[in-house]
């Protein structure tokens, strides 16, 4: 697979080594998928009349028809940066590839190089912000993916309220950003996998709040196992908290499904007390290894079939937690693939976790 990529300037020329995500205007042109008509319904959800006098967010907005459904068919774009904006990392760590793919003819390959933290952090920007986001994407780890004991690697920016407190040790105060990201981890497993998952959230009550999706953990519904070389469908649903009389309620939601099975369910979060400027700004693929440690070898993740329901749910929304009681069996997952690297690229071997960093 060809990893060559011609770098072109992004809207944000700053490289923020501490991992913070800056809120900048998007220069990409793929927003033809969004319609101006959706602005009316989004504005209505903000509760413009009577701000501060009652609930002003999308309480019980679950299972509602979305304002727009966006299907990102990578075959329709000439380059990855026609789809996503880069905020951190190096642009030569991400590229379109023709193999491996989940569907169509094009997938995204994202690399974290041996000895580095960053691959790249990308964003599909929502120009006017969202109160809720339902997203689906297929991902696979390279067949030779290995990590060291108690190491973590970020692989997806589920929802970002962009600002100084969305990452990098910042402390969310309801106005200055927040985030939720998905990691793969070697907690309670071997360096060769199968790997476990972790939800990592910056919210008003705790920054760097990490929930391991393991049996016995408070918000874990079931414990999945991620096998290198295998495609998985990951669905993430994030809804910001409601506000009563100017006070943020503890009812923000983050839920994950893997291959259709609910694996993580948290509904007690406070993300924001500003429903105009501190809501869901972006989502997209990312590669970031560690915090206090670096990648032990070149690591490659692959992404395909990214779709999003904006300010609502997909028509075939997943089951409620009480209705989903099956366990995820990696042996029965939908597709096993052998992922080969480009000629001349070797995968070495090993690495540790962020303590108070991402």
For each residue, the residues with C-beta under 8 A, 3 or more apart:
1: 95 97 98 99 109 341 342
2: 95 97 342
3: 92 95 109 111 342 345
4: 92 95
5: 79 80 91 92 94 95
6:
7: 91 92
8: 81 91
9: 13
10: 13 27 81 85 86 87 91
11: 24 25 26 27 85
12: 22 24 85 86 87
13: 9 10
14: 22
15: 88
16: 19 20 21 22 87 88 168
17: 88
18: 167 168 169
19: 16 88 121 167 168 288 357 358
20: 16 164 166 167 168 170
21: 16 87 88 121 123 160 162 163 166 167 177 179 282
22: 12 14 16 87 162
23: 162 163 177 281
24: 11 12 85 87
25: 11
26: 11 31 85 123 125 127
27: 10 11 85
28: 31 81 82 83 84 85 125
29: 32 82
30: 33 72 77 82 83
31: 26 28 34 127
32: 29
33: 30 68 70 71
34: 31 38 68 70 127 310
35: 38 68
36: 39
37: 40 41
38: 34 35 41 42 67 68 310 311
39: 36 42 43 128
40: 37 43 44
41: 37 38 44 45 67 311
42: 38 39 45 46 67 128 129 130 131 311
43: 39 40 46 48
44: 40 41 48
45: 41 42 57 58 61 131 311
46: 42 43 56 131 275 276
47: 50 51 54 55 56 57 275
48: 43 44 51
49:
50: 47 53 54 56
51: 47 48 56
52: 56 245 246
53: 50 245
54: 47 50 244 245
55: 47 59 242 243 244
56: 46 47 50 51 52 242 243 275
57: 45 47 61 131 240 241 242 243 275
58: 45 61 64 131 132 239 240 242 311
59: 55 242 251
60:
61: 45 57 58 64 131 132 239 311 312
62: 132 239 253 313 317
63: 313 317
64: 58 61 311 312 313
65: 312 313 315
66: 69 134 309 310 311 312 313 314
67: 38 41 42 310 311 312
68: 33 34 35 38 309 310 311
69: 66 307 308 309 310 314
70: 33 34 124 307 308 310
71: 33 307
72: 30 83 124 306 307 308
73: 76 77 104
74: 77 80 83 96 104 106 107 108 304
75: 104 105 106
76: 73
77: 30 73 74 80 82 83 96 106
78: 82
79: 5 82 96
80: 5 74 77 83 84 94 95 96 108 122
81: 8 10 28 84 85 86 91
82: 28 29 30 77 78 79
83: 28 30 72 74 77 80 124
84: 28 80 81 122 123 124 284 285
85: 10 11 12 24 26 27 28 81 122 123 124 125 282
86: 10 12 81 89 91 94 120 121 122 123
87: 10 12 16 21 22 24 121 122 123
88: 15 16 17 19 21 118 120 121 288
89: 86 93 94 118 119 120 121 287 288
90: 93 118 119 120
91: 5 7 8 10 81 86 94 120
92: 3 4 5 7 95
93: 89 90 110 111 112 113 118 119 120 287
94: 5 80 86 89 91 108 109 110 111 119 120 122 285 287
95: 1 2 3 4 5 80 92 108 109
96: 74 77 79 80 106 107 108 109
97: 1 2 100 101 106 107 108 109 302
98: 1 101 105 106 107
99: 1 340
100: 97 107 140 302 337 339 340
101: 97 98 104 105 106 107 304
102: 107 138 140 231 302 304 305 335
103: 138 304 305
104: 73 74 75 101 304
105: 75 98 101
106: 74 75 77 96 97 98 101 304
107: 74 96 97 98 100 101 102 302 303 304
108: 74 80 94 95 96 97 285 302 303 304
109: 1 3 94 95 96 97 300 301 302
110: 93 94 119 120 285 286 287 300 301 302 303
111: 3 93 94 119 287 298 299 300
112: 93 116 117 118 119 153 287 288 289 295 298 299
113: 93 116 119 295 298
114: 294 295 296 297 298 348
115: 294 295
116: 112 113 119 289 294 295
117: 112 288 289 290 291 294 295
118: 88 89 90 93 112 121 287 288 289
119: 89 90 93 94 110 111 112 113 116 286 287 288 289 299
120: 86 88 89 90 91 93 94 110 286 287
121: 19 21 86 87 88 89 118 157 286 287 288
122: 80 84 85 86 87 94 157 284 285 286
123: 21 26 84 85 86 87 157 160 162 281 282 283 284
124: 70 72 83 84 85 282 283 284 306 308
125: 26 28 85 281 282
126: 129 130 133 280 281 282 283 310
127: 26 31 34
128: 39 42
129: 42 126 276 277 279 280 281
130: 42 126 133 279 280 310 311
131: 42 45 46 57 58 61 239 240 275 279 280 311
132: 58 61 62 237 238 239 240 253 280 311 312 313
133: 126 130 158 159 236 237 238 239 280 283 308 309 310 311
134: 66 235 236 237 308 309 312 313 314 317
135: 158 235 236 237 283 306 307 308 309
136: 233 234 235 236 305 306 307 308 314
137: 156 233 234 285 303 304 305 306 307
138: 102 103 231 232 233 234 303 304 305
139: 155 156 231 232 234 301 302 303 304
140: 100 102 228 229 230 231 232 301 302 337 339
141: 145 184 193 195 226 228 229 299 300 301 302 339
142: 145 228 229 299 300 301 302 339 341 347
143: 228 229 338 339 340
144: 228 297 341 347
145: 141 142 193 195 228 299 300 301
146: 191 192 193 296 297 347 349 350
147: 151 153 184 185 186 191 195 296 299 350 351
148: 151 186 191 293 296 350 351 352
149: 186 191 352
150: 185 186 187 352 353
151: 147 148 185 186 191 289 290 293 296 351 352 353
152: 183 184 185 186 187 198 200 289 290 291 353 354
153: 112 147 183 184 185 287 288 289 290 295 299
154: 157 181 182 183 200 286 287 288 289 358
155: 139 182 183 184 285 286 287 301
156: 137 139 181 182 234 236 284 285 286
157: 121 122 123 154 160 179 181 282 283 284 285 286
158: 133 135 180 181 182 236 238 254 283
159: 133 179 180 236 238 254 280 282 283
160: 21 123 157 166 177 178 179 180 280 281 282 283
161: 166 177 178 179 240 271 272 278 279 280 281
162: 21 22 23 123 166 177 281 282
163: 21 23 166 170 175 176 177 178 278
164: 20 168 170 176 177
165: 170 171 172 173 176 177 178 202 207
166: 20 21 160 161 162 163 170 172 177 178 179 202
167: 18 19 20 21 170 179 202 358
168: 16 18 19 20 164 357 358
169: 18 207 208 356 357
170: 20 163 164 165 166 167 176 177 202 207
171: 165 207
172: 165 166 176 177 178 202 203 204 207 271
173: 165 176 204
174: 204 248 270 271 272 273 274 278
175: 163 272 273 274 277 278
176: 163 164 165 170 172 173 278
177: 21 23 160 161 162 163 164 165 166 170 172 202 278
178: 160 161 163 165 166 172 201 202 203 204 271 272 278
179: 21 157 159 160 161 166 167 201 202
180: 158 159 160 199 200 201 202 236 238 254
181: 154 156 157 158 199 200 201 286 358
182: 154 155 156 158 197 198 199 200 234 236 256
183: 152 153 154 155 197 198 199 200 210
184: 141 147 152 153 155 195 196 197 198 226
185: 147 150 151 152 153 189 195 196 197 198 212 353
186: 147 148 149 150 151 152 189 190 191 195 196
187: 150 152 196 198 212 214
188: 196 212 214
189: 185 186 193 194 195 196 225
190: 186 193
191: 146 147 148 149 151 186 350
192: 146
193: 141 145 146 189 190 225 226 227 228
194: 189 225 226 227 228 330
195: 141 145 147 184 185 186 189 225 226 228
196: 184 185 186 187 188 189 212 213 214 223 224 225 226
197: 182 183 184 185 212 213 224 226 256 258 263 264
198: 152 182 183 184 185 187 210 211 212 213
199: 180 181 182 183 210 211 213 219 254 256 264 266
200: 152 154 180 181 182 183 208 209 210 211 358
201: 178 179 180 181 206 209 210 211 254 269
202: 165 166 167 170 172 177 178 179 180 207 208 209
203: 172 178 206 207 209 252 269 270 271
204: 172 173 174 178 248 270 271 272 273
205: 209 250 269 270
206: 201 203 209
207: 165 169 170 171 172 202 203
208: 169 200 202 354 356 357 358
209: 200 201 202 203 205 206
210: 183 198 199 200 201
211: 198 199 200 201 217 218 219 220 264 266
212: 185 187 188 196 197 198 217 220
213: 196 197 198 199 217 219 220 223 224 256 263 264
214: 187 188 196 217 220 223
215: 220 222 223
216: 220
217: 211 212 213 214 220
218: 211
219: 199 211 213 264 265 266
220: 211 212 213 214 215 216 217 223 263 264
221: 262 263 264 265 321 324
222: 215 261 262 263 326 327 328
223: 196 213 214 215 220 263 327 328
224: 196 197 213 258 261 263 328 330
225: 189 193 194 195 196 328 330
226: 141 184 193 194 195 196 197 230 232 330
227: 193 194 230 330 333 336
228: 140 141 142 143 144 145 193 194 195 339
229: 140 141 142 143 336 337 338 339
230: 140 226 227 330 333 335 336 337
231: 102 138 139 140 304 333 334 335 337
232: 138 139 140 226 258 259 333
233: 136 137 138 257 258 259 260 305 334
234: 136 137 138 139 156 182 256 257 258
235: 134 135 136 256 257 258 260 318
236: 133 134 135 136 156 158 159 180 182 254 255 256 257
237: 132 133 134 135 253 254 255 256 313 318
238: 132 133 158 159 180 252 253 254 280
239: 58 61 62 131 132 133 252 253
240: 57 58 131 132 161 252 271 272 275 279 280
241: 57 248 249 250 251 252 269 270 271 272
242: 55 56 57 58 59 248 249 251
243: 55 56 57 246 247 248 249 272 273 275
244: 54 55 247 249
245: 52 53 54
246: 52 243 273
247: 243 244 273
248: 174 204 241 242 243 270 271 272 273
249: 241 242 243 244 270
250: 205 241 268 269 270
251: 59 241 242 267 268 269
252: 203 238 239 240 241 267 268 269 270 271
253: 62 132 237 238 239 266 267 269
254: 158 159 180 199 201 236 237 238 264 266 269
255: 236 237 262 264 265 266 267 318 321
256: 182 197 199 213 234 235 236 237 262 263 264
257: 233 234 235 236 260 261 262 263 318
258: 197 224 232 233 234 235 261 263 328
259: 232 233 328 333 334
260: 233 235 257 318
261: 222 224 257 258 324 326 327 328
262: 221 222 255 256 257 265 318 319 321 324
263: 197 213 220 221 222 223 224 256 257 258 328
264: 197 199 211 213 219 220 221 254 255 256
265: 219 221 255 262 321
266: 199 211 219 253 254 255 269
267: 251 252 253 255
268: 250 251 252
269: 201 203 205 241 250 251 252 253 254 266
270: 174 203 204 205 241 248 249 250 252 273
271: 161 172 174 178 203 204 240 241 248 252 278 279
272: 161 174 175 178 204 240 241 243 248 275 278 279
273: 174 175 204 243 246 247 248 270 278
274: 174 175 277 278 279
275: 46 47 56 57 131 240 243 272 278 279
276: 46 129 279
277: 129 175 274
278: 161 163 174 175 176 177 178 271 272 273 274 275
279: 129 130 131 161 240 271 272 274 275 276
280: 126 129 130 131 132 133 159 160 161 238 240 283
281: 23 123 125 126 129 160 161 162
282: 21 85 123 124 125 126 157 159 160 162
283: 123 124 126 133 135 157 158 159 160 280 308
284: 84 122 123 124 156 157 306
285: 84 94 108 110 122 137 155 156 157 301 303
286: 110 119 120 121 122 154 155 156 157 181
287: 89 93 94 110 111 112 118 119 120 121 153 154 155 299 301
288: 19 88 89 112 117 118 119 121 153 154 358
289: 112 116 117 118 119 151 152 153 154 293 294 295 299 351
290: 117 151 152 153 293 294 295 351 352 353 354
291: 117 152 353 354 355 356 357 358
292: 352 353 354 355 357
293: 148 151 289 290 351 352 353
294: 114 115 116 117 289 290 351
295: 112 113 114 115 116 117 153 289 290 298 299 351
296: 114 146 147 148 151 348 349 350 351
297: 114 144 146 347 348 349 350
298: 111 112 113 114 295 341 345 346 347 348
299: 111 112 119 141 142 145 147 153 287 289 295 347
300: 109 110 111 141 142 145 339 341
301: 109 110 139 140 141 142 145 155 285 287
302: 97 100 102 107 108 109 110 139 140 141 142 339
303: 107 108 110 137 138 139 285 306
304: 74 101 102 103 104 106 107 108 137 138 139 231
305: 102 103 136 137 138 233
306: 72 124 135 136 137 284 303
307: 69 70 71 72 135 136 137 314
308: 69 70 72 124 133 134 135 136 283
309: 66 68 69 133 134 135 312 313 314
310: 34 38 66 67 68 69 70 126 130 133
311: 38 41 42 45 58 61 64 66 67 68 130 131 132 133
312: 61 64 65 66 67 132 134 309
313: 62 63 64 65 66 132 134 237 309 317
314: 66 69 134 136 307 309 317
315: 65
316:
317: 62 63 134 313 314
318: 235 237 255 257 260 262 324
319: 262 323 324
320: 323 324
321: 221 255 262 265 324
322:
323: 319 320
324: 221 261 262 318 319 320 321
325:
326: 222 261
327: 222 223 261
328: 222 223 224 225 258 259 261 263 333
329: 332 333
330: 194 224 225 226 227 230 333
331:
332: 329
333: 227 230 231 232 259 328 329 330 336
334: 231 233 259
335: 102 230 231
336: 227 229 230 333
337: 100 140 229 230 231
338: 143 229
339: 100 140 141 142 143 228 229 300 302
340: 99 100 143
341: 1 142 144 298 300 345 346 347
342: 1 2 3 345
343:
344:
345: 3 298 341 342
346: 298 341
347: 142 144 146 297 298 299 341
348: 114 296 297 298
349: 146 296 297
350: 146 147 148 191 296 297
351: 147 148 151 289 290 293 294 295 296
352: 148 149 150 151 290 292 293
353: 150 151 152 185 290 291 292 293
354: 152 208 290 291 292 357 358
355: 291 292
356: 169 208 291
357: 19 168 169 208 291 292 354
358: 19 154 167 168 181 200 208 288 291 354
